[in-house]
């Protein structure tokens, strides 16, 4: 996933939130993936097969927040 701030702003990494339903996965992602102001890079492993929907939000230093949803399927 890539973060693309406006030209006049920078990403505020401490505002990153990643949720799966009611569960906050932010800390797990920070521990297991590479998270920089450019985006999130890594592989999702040890997940049971099924369909998943993650909700992401992050803000910039101008207090603007971007949100998106990522839906993916894990197959065996």
Beta strands, then each sheet from edge to edge (+ up, - down):
strand 1: 11-20
strand 2: 23-24
strand 3: 34-36
strand 4: 39-41
strand 5: 50-60
strand 6: 65-74
sheet 1: 2+ 1- 5+ 6-
sheet 2: 3+ 4-
end
